[in-house]
Structures are given as C-alpha cells and as structure tokens.
Amino acid sequence: MASEKQDKQFVTEITPQSEDFSRWYIDVIKKAELMDYSPVRGCIVFRPDGYAIWENIQQEMDRRFKETGHRNAYFPMLIPESFFQKEKEHIEGFNPELPFVTEAGGDILEERLAVRPTSETMFGHMYSKWIKSYRDLPVLINQWANVMRWEKRTLPFLRTSEFLWQEGHTAHENEQDAREETMRMLELYRDFVEDFLALPVVMGQKTPSEKFAGAVDTFSIEAMMKDGKAVQAGTSHYMGTNFAKAFEIQYLNRDNELEFTHTTSWGTSTRLIGSMIMAHGDDRGLVIPPKVAPTQVMIIPIGPPKTRDMVIERADALYAELKAAGIRVGMDDRADVRPGWKFNEYEMRGVPVRIEIGPRDIENGVCLLASRLGGDKLTVQLDNVTAEVKQLLDEVQKGIFQRALEFRESNFHAVDNLDEMKAQMEEKRGFFLAGWCGSEACEETVRAETGATSRNIPFEPRERKTTCAACGEAAKHTVVFAKAY
C-alpha cells in the first residue's frame, strides 16, 4: 500500500483545479518540466519538453504558411525610437511596455533603441525601400522571433516579458487583396488551433477599443480555459494604409500613378502552449493532444528481473517499429523505478498513449495500450501494434477536442442585461453573449461592473441580441464578454 501511495505522489503534489486553478497551472508546468523561472523578472526558461511543444507548433504552422505563399525572413531586434513616432496610435498603444537600450560599449546612444515589441515599424521601413511597383506586390513575409513587452503581471507561457512568436507582415495593391489576406490568415489560425491543438475557438472581430494599436480592423480567435476565462489565441489585422503612409510605402500602379500599399499583420505566440495546458489538463496533470505532443507514445517494459533482458529486447524492437512509422516514441526501461511510478509520471506529463509490455504479454503475442484521455487499457496484437497505435492516437486527438468543445458549450451563456450578467457571473464561469450598442462607454461599464472584457464580435453567434446589455438601447452587435488572461 505504501508503494502505491508513493507511486501516486506525482498526482497528490498537484493542487486540484477546483481548489486553485492558477496554482494547479503552475504546479503542472513546473512538475512536468516545461519551464522554469529565470533570474530576470517576467522571463522564463523553456525546458526541453516545453520547447519541443513550441517546435512542433512552429513546424506545422510554418508548413501551412509556406503552402499559402509566405516566406520567412528575419529583422533586427533593436528598433530606433524615431520609428515609433511615425505612427502615433501605434506608439501610444505600446509605450507603457517598451524597454529601451540607452547605452552600449560604455557610450550613451544618440538615439534610444527599443527592444522589439512587434515589428510593424521595421517592416514598414524596409518595405518602403523594396516596393516600387505593382510588380513587387504582394509581399508575403513571416518572421519567427522573440519580442519584449515589459509586463507588470506575468504568468508563464500566457503573459511574459519576453516571449516567442511569429509575425506575418504583408503588403498589397488594394484593400480587397489585403482584407482577403487578413481573413485567410485568421482562418488558417482557426484551423490550426482546432485541428492541431484540439482547441475550439470563437472567430470574430475585435471592438474598436480592443483592436491592435494602429490597425483599421482586428480579428481574433478566442479560446476558453477550464476556469472559464478566455485566451486570445491569435489575431489578424487589416492595417489599411496607416503604416504605408507613416513609412512612405508607395508604388507605381498599373496606370503609372503613385499609390500607398495596403498592409496586414497577423501573429500567434507561445501563449498557445499555456492555452493548450489550461484547456485540456486535469487533476492528474497535462493532457497533450497527440499531434503536438513531444512524445506521443511511451513504452514501459514490466516484469521480474529474470525476464528483463527478454522483455527489453522485444520492447526495443517495438520502439524501432513505431519510430520507423513516424511516431514520436520513447521508452522508459529504468530498472530501479516501479512501473506504477512510471505510469503516474507519464500521465502527469500528458503522454497521449502508454504501452505496457511484459513476459506474459510477449508469450501471448500482445501488449497493452493505455489512453491518457480515458485511462482505459486495450489489449492488441503485437503484429498489428503500429496500426492500433495510430488509430488510438487519432481517437485521443478527436476525443480531446470533443471534450473541450462540450466544456465550452456547457459554459457559454446568453444574457439580456447587465444585472443578469453580473448575477450569472457570480455563479457560473465561461463566456457571456450579450448585445452591445457600439458605445465605448457601455463596453467600459460592462468591464467595470463585471471584470469581463469584450473578446470579439463573433461571425456566427449562437443567437443575436437586440438590446445593449449596458444601456438597454438597440444593439448594433452581439458580443462575447469574458474574464481573460
């Protein structure tokens, strides 16, 4: 009995979600060795498993970008302060978060250099040099980089002073082409997040007060975490000609007339890792969708010492077979650690499928598959194990998405007025669908009274509201409100 309790300490050391969700989150990401705190305030170290998740996200998303004609480039991290002065709304939006380099090599710099919070200004400067004719358009460039925003309140992966991301910046001949690009990339994000991360999202347009600084229109995908809060999982912006005018990005059109380009920008970041953890994890630890999991399958040989060599030999062959089939597989053959301990460890780490194989299994030509999603064990034939594993991985991926979708649907509420919203938010978690007249004052009233912000104006709301929740006047929009990270 004592051994069984020790084996389960991976679980008992994790704070239950119902007790303290934020504490649960920190417990899980540290215990699963995804990250650690660095000596610099607000900055984290990505440990190998945490960075492997980001690499899988990056590789799959990069493949999709290139399929849509985008190419990667890299721009400097340091940006002259004068660049930010060229687009007034942009600098006002970022000024509180901007860190600056003021001296180097013992000398005070003639002009302060901002540590990149985003790269619209640097892209704008370079595009003004590169774009001269309609023949140069469209320009479709993406950058994988790190950025710095001096956050006052931080939470690993979700909100840190330095984080990793991709930012796409494109330039087009006209508004129609630029708007088509804006929506193409928003849909790419939706499909990626739902398909790859098994995370259902709400697509919609940001209200003017929530749009990106300097953008004409901002669109987002919003995901629900298990505590009911929202995470903005990706954004796509139509910038109009704002940055083109600020940075003089002009071209000769087909009639030999000088025009400003229409630009877009779009981005996702390592907050996708935090979103995935908060949306799928449970009291036993991480639940990682197979498509993004660093290790999709963990083989655990079991049995007495006298059969160890025989079992390890068969497990090695199984490992080689699965690896050859393109499955990310690991094997834990430590002799000084009990199987029960290993089972709990890899459940805590969110490995989607576990394989148990022992001497009796080998004798019968079988092994056991265990799913992280349900925990049920399935006996399969060793001569068909690769096909069975692939099928189970597919089922786990779909099952994780379905569970997250059902959770969101059961925590999605429609309200008619502010009093109803306040009353429901005291008892329920989740997203709240309400009418909005379009007034920024009413939007601020909702925030001040409930702590919830407008997440977006969904393209396809489950129902349309006719009156503003704050003032009772006719609603121009139906809006999703929620507390958010």
C-alpha positions in Angstrom: 0.0 0.0 0.0 2.9 2.4 0.9 4.4 1.8 -2.6 1.1 2.6 -4.3 0.9 5.9 -2.4 4.4 6.7 -3.4 3.7 5.9 -7.0 0.8 8.4 -6.9 2.7 11.3 -5.4 3.0 12.9 -8.9 -0.7 13.5 -8.6 -1.0 14.3 -4.9 1.6 17.0 -5.3 -0.5 18.9 -7.8 -3.1 21.3 -6.5 -6.6 20.3 -7.6 -8.1 22.6 -10.3 -11.3 23.1 -8.2 -9.1 24.3 -5.2 -6.9 26.9 -7.0 -6.7 26.8 -10.8 -3.8 29.2 -11.1 -1.8 27.1 -8.5 -2.7 23.9 -10.4 -1.3 25.5 -13.6 2.0 26.5 -12.0 2.3 23.1 -10.3 1.7 21.2 -13.6 4.1 23.2 -15.8 6.9 23.1 -13.3 6.4 19.4 -12.3 6.2 18.4 -16.0 9.4 20.3 -16.5 8.1 22.5 -19.3 9.7 25.7 -17.9 11.5 27.3 -15.0 11.8 30.9 -13.8 14.9 32.9 -14.9 16.7 35.5 -12.9 15.1 38.2 -15.0 11.7 39.4 -13.9 8.9 38.2 -16.1 11.2 35.9 -18.2 11.1 32.1 -18.3 13.4 29.3 -19.4 11.8 26.9 -21.9 12.9 23.4 -20.8 13.3 20.8 -23.5 9.8 19.4 -23.3 8.3 22.9 -23.3 10.4 23.9 -26.2 9.6 20.7 -28.1 5.9 21.6 -27.9 6.8 25.0 -29.4 8.9 23.4 -32.1 6.0 21.1 -33.1 3.7 24.2 -33.3 6.3 26.1 -35.3 7.0 23.3 -37.8 3.3 22.7 -38.5 2.3 26.3 -38.7 5.3 27.1 -40.9 4.4 24.4 -43.3 0.9 26.0 -43.6 2.3 29.5 -44.1 4.5 28.3 -46.9 1.6 26.5 -48.6 -0.2 29.9 -48.8 2.8 31.5 -50.4 4.5 33.1 -47.5 8.3 33.2 -46.9 10.4 33.6 -43.8 12.8 36.4 -43.1 14.4 37.9 -40.1 14.5 41.6 -39.0 16.6 43.2 -36.2 15.5 43.0 -32.5 16.5 46.7 -31.9 14.3 49.4 -33.4 15.1 53.2 -33.5 12.8 55.1 -31.2 12.0 57.5 -34.1 10.3 54.7 -36.0 7.6 54.5 -33.3 6.9 58.3 -33.5 5.8 57.9 -37.2 2.6 56.1 -36.3 1.1 58.0 -33.3 -1.6 55.4 -32.4 0.9 52.6 -32.5 3.4 54.2 -30.1 0.6 55.2 -27.7 -0.5 51.5 -27.6 2.9 50.2 -26.9 4.6 53.0 -24.9 3.9 51.6 -21.4 5.5 48.2 -22.3 8.6 49.4 -24.3 12.1 48.6 -22.9 14.9 50.7 -24.4 18.6 50.3 -24.9 20.2 53.6 -24.0 24.0 52.9 -24.0 26.4 50.4 -25.5 30.2 49.9 -25.1 30.2 52.5 -22.4 28.8 55.2 -24.6 25.3 56.8 -24.5 23.5 56.2 -27.7 22.5 59.1 -29.9 19.0 57.6 -30.3 17.4 55.1 -27.9 16.7 51.7 -29.4 13.5 49.9 -28.5 13.7 46.1 -27.8 11.2 44.7 -30.4 7.6 44.7 -29.0 6.4 43.9 -32.6 7.9 44.7 -36.0 5.4 46.7 -37.9 7.8 49.7 -37.9 10.9 47.8 -39.0 8.9 46.0 -41.7 7.4 49.3 -42.8 10.9 50.9 -43.1 12.3 48.1 -45.2 9.1 47.7 -47.4 9.5 51.4 -48.3 12.9 50.5 -49.8 11.8 47.3 -51.5 8.4 48.1 -53.0 8.5 50.4 -56.0 6.0 49.0 -58.5 2.8 46.9 -58.5 5.0 44.2 -59.9 6.7 44.0 -56.5 3.3 43.1 -54.9 2.1 41.3 -52.9 4.9 40.9 -50.4 4.2 38.0 -48.1 6.7 37.7 -45.3 6.6 36.0 -42.0 9.1 36.2 -39.1 9.8 33.8 -36.3 11.3 35.8 -33.4 11.2 36.8 -29.8 9.7 40.0 -28.6 9.8 42.0 -25.4 6.9 43.7 -23.6 7.6 44.8 -20.0 4.6 43.2 -18.5 3.7 44.2 -14.9 1.7 41.0 -14.2 3.1 37.8 -15.7 2.1 34.1 -16.0 4.4 31.6 -17.7 3.6 31.0 -21.4 0.5 33.1 -21.2 2.0 36.5 -20.4 5.7 37.0 -20.0 8.0 40.0 -20.6 9.8 38.1 -23.3 8.1 35.5 -25.4 8.4 33.7 -28.7 6.1 34.2 -31.6 5.6 34.5 -35.4 4.5 37.7 -37.0 3.4 38.0 -40.6 3.5 41.3 -42.4 2.2 41.6 -45.9 1.7 44.4 -48.4 -0.9 44.5 -51.2 -2.1 46.6 -54.1 -5.6 47.3 -52.8 -7.9 47.0 -49.9 -9.7 43.9 -51.2 -6.5 41.9 -51.6 -5.3 43.0 -48.1 -8.6 42.1 -46.5 -8.7 38.7 -48.2 -5.2 38.1 -46.8 -6.4 39.2 -43.3 -9.2 36.7 -43.3 -7.2 33.9 -45.0 -4.7 34.0 -42.1 -7.4 34.2 -39.4 -9.0 31.0 -40.9 -5.5 29.4 -41.1 -5.1 30.1 -37.3 -8.6 28.7 -36.6 -8.0 25.5 -38.5 -4.5 25.1 -37.0 -5.6 25.6 -33.4 -8.7 23.4 -33.7 -7.0 20.7 -35.7 -3.5 20.6 -34.2 -4.1 21.8 -30.6 -7.6 20.3 -30.3 -8.8 23.7 -29.0 -12.2 25.0 -30.2 -12.2 28.8 -30.8 -14.7 31.6 -31.4 -13.8 33.7 -34.5 -14.8 37.3 -34.7 -13.9 41.0 -34.9 -12.4 43.0 -32.0 -14.3 46.1 -30.9 -12.5 49.4 -31.7 -11.2 49.7 -28.1 -9.7 46.2 -28.2 -8.2 46.4 -31.7 -4.4 46.4 -32.3 -2.8 49.9 -32.0 -2.6 51.3 -35.5 -4.9 48.8 -37.2 -8.1 49.6 -39.1 -9.7 46.3 -38.1 -8.5 43.5 -35.8 -9.9 39.9 -35.9 -9.3 37.2 -33.3 -9.8 33.6 -32.3 -10.8 33.2 -28.6 -10.4 30.0 -26.6 -12.0 29.0 -23.3 -9.9 27.7 -20.5 -11.1 25.2 -17.8 -11.6 28.0 -15.3 -13.9 29.7 -17.8 -11.5 32.5 -18.7 -10.7 33.5 -22.3 -7.3 33.5 -24.0 -6.8 35.4 -27.3 -5.2 32.6 -29.3 -4.3 34.5 -32.4 -5.0 37.8 -34.2 -5.1 39.1 -37.7 -5.1 42.8 -38.6 -6.1 44.8 -41.6 -3.8 47.9 -41.3 -5.2 49.8 -44.2 -2.7 52.5 -45.4 -1.8 53.7 -41.9 1.7 52.3 -41.8 2.2 52.7 -45.6 1.6 56.5 -45.1 3.7 56.7 -42.0 6.7 54.9 -43.7 6.0 56.0 -47.3 5.4 52.6 -48.7 4.4 53.7 -52.2 4.3 52.0 -55.6 3.5 52.9 -59.2 0.2 51.3 -60.0 -0.8 49.8 -63.4 -1.7 53.3 -64.6 1.7 54.6 -63.6 0.3 56.5 -60.7 1.8 56.6 -57.2 -0.3 54.8 -54.5 0.1 53.6 -50.9 0.1 49.9 -50.3 -2.5 48.3 -48.1 -0.8 46.2 -45.4 -1.7 43.4 -42.9 -0.2 41.8 -39.9 -1.0 38.7 -38.0 0.5 36.7 -35.2 0.4 33.9 -32.7 2.8 33.2 -29.8 3.9 30.7 -27.1 0.7 31.6 -25.3 -0.7 28.8 -27.4 1.2 26.4 -25.1 -0.4 27.9 -22.0 -3.8 27.8 -23.7 -3.5 24.1 -24.6 -2.5 23.3 -21.0 -5.3 25.2 -19.4 -7.9 24.0 -21.7 -7.1 20.2 -21.6 -5.2 19.5 -18.4 -6.8 17.7 -15.4 -6.0 17.0 -11.8 -3.6 14.3 -12.9 -1.5 16.7 -14.9 -1.1 17.6 -18.5 -3.3 16.3 -21.3 -1.4 16.9 -24.6 -3.0 16.3 -28.0 -1.0 13.7 -29.9 -0.3 16.0 -32.9 1.6 18.4 -30.7 3.0 16.0 -28.0 6.8 15.8 -27.8 6.4 12.1 -27.0 3.2 10.5 -28.5 3.8 7.0 -27.1 5.8 5.8 -24.1 6.8 2.1 -23.9 7.1 0.7 -20.4 8.6 -2.8 -20.1 7.4 -4.6 -17.0 8.1 -8.0 -15.3 10.6 -9.7 -12.9 14.4 -9.2 -13.2 14.8 -12.7 -14.6 12.8 -11.8 -17.7 14.2 -8.3 -18.1 16.6 -8.9 -20.9 14.0 -10.7 -23.0 11.3 -8.0 -22.4 13.8 -5.2 -23.1 14.8 -6.9 -26.4 11.2 -7.1 -27.6 10.5 -3.6 -26.4 13.5 -2.3 -28.3 12.1 -3.9 -31.5 8.7 -2.3 -30.8 10.3 1.1 -30.3 12.2 0.8 -33.6 9.0 -0.3 -35.4 7.0 2.7 -34.1 9.8 5.2 -34.7 10.1 3.9 -38.3 6.4 4.6 -38.7 6.9 8.3 -37.9 5.6 8.0 -34.3 7.4 10.1 -31.7 8.0 7.3 -29.2 10.0 6.9 -26.0 10.9 4.0 -23.8 11.4 4.0 -20.0 13.5 0.9 -19.2 14.8 2.1 -15.8 15.2 -0.9 -13.6 15.2 1.0 -10.3 11.8 2.6 -10.8 8.5 0.8 -10.2 6.0 0.5 -13.2 3.3 2.2 -11.1 5.6 5.3 -10.6 6.2 5.4 -14.3 2.5 5.2 -15.2 1.7 8.2 -13.0 4.7 10.1 -14.2 3.8 9.9 -17.9 0.1 10.5 -17.1 1.3 13.7 -15.3 3.4 14.6 -18.3 0.5 14.2 -20.7 1.9 11.5 -22.9 -1.2 10.5 -25.1 -0.6 6.7 -25.2 1.3 4.3 -23.0 2.4 0.8 -24.0 2.9 -1.8 -21.3 4.7 -5.0 -22.2 5.7 -7.9 -20.0 6.8 -11.5 -20.3 3.3 -12.9 -20.4 2.2 -10.4 -23.0 5.1 -11.4 -25.2 4.2 -15.1 -24.7 0.7 -14.3 -25.9 1.9 -12.0 -28.7 0.1 -9.0 -27.3 0.8 -5.7 -25.4 -1.5 -3.2 -23.5 -2.3 0.3 -24.8 -3.5 2.9 -22.3 -5.0 6.2 -23.4 -4.3 9.4 -21.4 -7.7 10.7 -22.2 -9.8 7.9 -20.6 -7.2 5.7 -19.0 -8.8 2.5 -20.4 -6.5 -0.3 -21.4 -6.7 -2.1 -24.7 -5.1 -5.4 -25.5 -3.7 -5.5 -29.0 -1.7 -8.0 -31.1 2.0 -7.2 -31.4 1.9 -7.9 -35.1 -0.6 -5.1 -35.6 0.6 -2.7 -32.9 1.6 0.2 -35.3 -1.9 0.4 -36.9 -3.6 0.1 -33.4 -1.4 2.9 -32.0 -2.1 5.2 -34.9 -5.8 4.6 -34.6 -5.7 5.2 -30.8 -3.7 8.4 -31.3 -6.3 9.6 -33.8 -9.1 8.8 -31.3 -7.3 10.6 -28.5 -6.8 13.7 -30.7 -10.5 13.8 -31.6 -11.6 13.0 -28.1 -9.6 15.8 -26.6 -11.2 18.3 -29.0 -14.7 16.9 -28.4 -14.2 17.2 -24.6 -13.0 20.8 -24.9 -15.9 21.6 -27.2 -18.5 20.1 -24.8 -17.0 22.0 -22.0 -17.2 25.3 -23.9 -20.7 24.7 -25.0 -21.9 24.0 -21.4 -20.2 27.2 -20.2 -21.4 29.5 -22.9 -24.2 31.7 -21.6 -26.6 34.3 -23.2 -27.7 37.3 -21.2 -30.1 40.2 -21.8 -28.8 42.8 -19.4 -26.0 43.8 -17.1 -27.8 42.7 -13.9 -28.4 39.2 -15.4 -24.7 39.1 -16.5 -23.5 40.0 -13.0 -25.7 37.5 -11.3 -24.7 34.7 -13.6 -21.0 35.5 -13.4 -21.2 35.1 -9.6 -22.5 31.6 -10.0 -21.1 30.5 -13.4 -17.8 30.5 -15.3 -17.4 30.9 -19.1 -18.3 33.2 -22.0 -21.3 35.5 -21.9 -23.1 36.5 -25.1 -24.7 40.0 -24.9 -25.9 42.8 -27.0 -23.9 46.0 -27.4 -24.9 49.3 -28.8 -21.5 50.2 -30.1 -20.7 52.8 -27.4 -17.3 52.5 -25.8 -18.9 53.9 -22.6 -21.2 50.9 -22.4 -18.3 48.5 -23.1 -16.4 50.1 -20.3 -19.4 49.8 -18.0 -19.6 46.1 -18.5 -15.9 45.8 -17.7 -16.1 48.0 -14.6 -19.2 46.2 -13.3 -18.2 42.6 -14.0 -14.4 42.5 -14.7 -15.2 41.0 -18.1 -13.9 42.4 -21.4 -15.3 42.2 -24.9 -13.5 39.3 -26.5 -14.8 39.7 -30.0 -17.9 40.2 -32.1 -18.4 36.6 -33.3 -19.0 36.0 -37.0 -21.6 33.3 -36.2 -23.2 33.9 -32.8 -25.4 31.2 -31.5 -28.1 33.8 -31.1 -28.4 37.5 -31.9 -29.1 40.0 -29.2 -31.3 43.0 -29.9 -30.7 45.3 -26.9 -27.5 46.6 -25.4 -26.8 44.9 -22.0 -25.5 48.1 -20.5 -27.9 50.8 -21.6 -30.9 48.9 -23.0 -30.8 50.7 -26.4 -30.9 48.9 -29.7 -27.9 46.6 -30.1 -25.6 47.0 -33.1 -23.6 43.9 -32.3 -23.8 40.7 -30.4 -20.5 40.4 -28.4 -18.7 37.7 -26.4 -17.7 39.0 -23.0 -15.4 37.1 -20.6 -12.8 37.5 -18.0 -9.5 36.8 -19.7 -5.8 36.1 -19.3 
